Amino acid sequence: MQVQKAVITAAAPSQNTLPLQQLVDRGGEVRTALQLIVAETLAAGVEEICVVIRPGDQEAYEQAAGTHLGSILFVEQPEPKGYADAIYRAKGFVGDDPFLHLVGDHLYLSSTEVPCAKQLIQIAAEFECSVSAVQSTRENKLPYFGIVSGPLVPRRSDIYEVERVVEKPTPTFAEQELVTPGLRAGHYLGFFGMHVLTSEVMAAIESLISVPSTEQATLSDAMEILSSRQRYLAYQVHGSRYNLGLTYGLLNAQLAIGLSGKDRDQILTELVELLASRTEGVPTE
């Protein structure tokens, strides 16, 4: 499976400005979140990138893309009809090819020398099927992620045969239906915000959005359908995701990036000084 295309979704009304935010990368350079996401994509060997945006956002995104602008095609989602519909806007771009999909409000840090997106593409190429990156996710984070469950692939400790896909389940439902053997109690396989998908996912999405009563179909809904039609795996990627849309999400992402980069010692020193200044004068018992 050759993955040379990528689709980045950035059209959600509450999230469309997040990829435009500036951060300092590992090397100390100021970059937008969009530039960091595109760099992750290009490092995985992808050659063509489609970014799905809201109407009226293209000029801001062109500026935020910087030197990566030549690698990007922008496609608009005319109306805010949900996550799955946003991906479907890229159907013409995808054609019959498999593609890497990333969400525009997440940043990714690999814990190995191989970028997260490249890890995922390597697994998809090995097994020749759709694969979602997942991460062990605490129960209190269930409202923010799609959750999958299923058994481990034989002789692998980080790849799962997906049997269930549920968007933002309640803790009670997850405990009853989505427990994955081997994970700590209260932890589930949550979407990482990164997938390699076959073009058949577009047919699954179309079957959802063509139903008039469907309101804002999710990718989880489409993947539940896809899993019934073809093999679908989940890969516990070696790295971490940072959701910029959470409270303090941008701060947490910046700290994670900074502490993995060249200015780590400086940041640690400043954090210690900040903590010390906050505790001065606090009475002890």
N, C-alpha and C positions, 0 to 999 in steps of 0.2 A: 504494500500500500504506500504510494507516494503522496505525501501531503505537502502541497505547494501553495495552498490558498488558506487564508484565515479570515474569519468574520468576528469583528469586535462590536458588541452592542453598547450603545451609549445614548439611547433615546428616551429612557424613563424620565418623566417630568421631574421627579425628586432627585435624580442622580445625574442629569445631563451636564451639570457644571463640574462634577468631581474630576473627570479626566483633564480638566483645564487647570487644576490646582498645581502649584509649583512645590517641588521638594528638592532636597539636595541628595544627589546619588552617592554611591559608594566611593566614587573618586573625588567627591567634593564639588561637583558641578551642579548648577541649578538647572533642573529639567522639569517639564510638566509630567503629570501622571501619564498622559497619553504617550509621551515620548518613551517613558519607561516600559509601558505595555507593548508598544510597537517594537522596541529594542528586544524584549523578551521573545516576541514573535519571530523577528528576523533571525535571532540567534538559533532558533530551532530549524532553520533552513527554509522557512516560508518565503515565497517570492512575491505573492500578490496579497494585498490586504484590503478588505472592505470594512469601512466603519459606518454603522447604522446610527443616524443622528436625527434629532428633531428638526422640523422645518425652521429655518432662520438661524441655525447654529453653525453652518458651514464655515463662515468667515472666521469665527472664533476658533474652530477646530483646525483650520488651515494654519493659523498663527501658532496654535499650541503644538502642531506637528513638527515645526522647525525643519530641520534638515531631512526628516523622514517623509516630507510631504509627497515627494515623487513616487513613493511606494504605496500610496493610499488612494483608494476610490471611495468617495462618500455617497451613501444612499440614504434617502430620507424615509422615515416611517411617518406617513401623512397624519395619522391619528394615533393617540396613545392607547392602542388596543392590547398591550401586554407584551411580555417577554418573548413568547413563541412567535407572535406576529412580527416582532422586530427582526428575529432571525429569518423569518420567511421573506422579508423585504430583500434579502440577499440571494434569493433563489436563482435569479438570472446570472448573477456573478458566480455562484457555485457550480451551476450546470450539473453534470453527472459525476463531479469529482468529490472525493473526501475532503474535509476541511477541518482546520483547527478553529475552535471557537473560544473566545475569551470575553469576559464581561468587563466593561469599561470602568467599573468602580472598585476593582480589586487590584492589588499589587502582589507580586510573588517573589519570594526569596528561597532559592535552592539551598539545601544543606550539604550539597555535593558540588563538584566542579561542573556538573551538567545542569543547565537551566531547566526549570520545571517543565516548560512547554516541550523541550527537546526530549526529556524523559518520557513524557506522555506519547509523543509521536513515535518513539522507539518501540513502546509497548504495542501501539496500534499496528505498526509495521510487522512486528513479530507474530501477532495473533490475527491480523487482517480483519479487524472488525471495529465497531465503535467502542470507544473507551472514554470513561469519565474519570478525571482526577478527583480523588476524595481525600479527606483528612479526618482523623478522629476528632469528633466534635462534641463538646460538652452539652448536656441536656438543656442548660439555660440558653444555648445558642440556637435551639431548634426553630424559633420563629424567624430565623434569617436565611435558612438554607433548605434546599432539597435534600432528602435523605434516601440512601439506597441500602439494601441488605441482600445477603446471599452468601453461599459458602465460598471458601477459598478454592482457587484453581489448584489441582493436584501439584505438589512439589513446588508451590510458590507461597511465600508468606506475605505478599503485598498485592495480590491480584485476586479479585472476587468475581464470580459468576453472578450477575445481577438478576435477582428474582423479583424484587419489589422496588418501586420508585414512588416516593410520596413527597409532595411539596409542603414544607413547613408543618410537619405533623405536631400534634399536641404531645406533651410528655407521656400522657397515659397511653395514647395510641402507639407511640414509639416503643414503649416498654412492652406492650402486648404483641406488636407485629413486626418490629424492625430491629430487634436485637441481633447483633452479629457476633458469633463466637470468636473469642480471642481479644475482644476489646474490653477495656475496663468498664465496670458497672457505671451506668449513667452516661456512657459515650456511644456515639453512633457514627456511621460513615456519611459525613456531610459533603455536599458538592464543594469543590475547591474553586469553582468559577472558571474552569478550563476543561474542554472536551475535544476529542477528535471524533468527528461524526461522519458517517457515510451520507451520501446525498439522499438516501431513502428517508432520512429524518424530515425532509421537506414534505414528503407525502403524508407522513404521520401528523405533521403540523397542519397541513391542508385539511385533513379529515377532522381536525378539531375546530379550526376557525371557520369552516364552511357550515357549521351548525349554528343557526341564528341564535340559539339560546346560550351559546358559550360566551362567557365573559372573561376576557383576558386569560387565554390559555397559557400555561407555563411550559417551560422546557421539560420539567418533570413529567407533565401529562404526556408530552410527545414521546419521551423516552420510555414511559410505561408501555405505550403502544409499540414502539420499536423493539423493545425487549421480547415481545410476543411474536415478532416476525423474523428476527435474526439474532445472532449472538451479540451480547452486549456485556462488557466487562467494566469493572471499576478498579482503578489503580491507586494505591495509597502512596501518593507522591512523596518524594524525599525533599521536603521543604515546607514552607508556611505561606498561608494566604493572609492578606490584610485587607479587610473590607473598609473602604474609605467612607462608606455611608453610615457606619455605626457611630455612636457617641465617642468622641476622641479617636475615631478611626484614622484620621489623617495624622494625628499626633503619634499614635501607636506605629503606623507605617513608617513615619519619619525616624522614630527612635530605632526601629528594627533595622532600617537601611543604614542609619548612621553607625550603629553599634557593630555592623558587619563590614564597615568600610575603613578608610585610612584615618578618619578622625575619631576613631573609637575611644582612645585614651582621653582626648580632649573632652568628649561628650561625657564620659564617666566622671571626670574631674568636676565638670560643671554640675552634673546631677548630684554628686556628693555635697558640693557647696550649697546647692539649692536646698537639699534636704536638711543640712546642718542649720541653715538660716531659718528654716521653718520650725525647727525644734527648739531653737534658742528661747529661753524664757518660759517654756512649757513646764508647768509644775509636775514633779514626779511624786508618786505615792510610795 
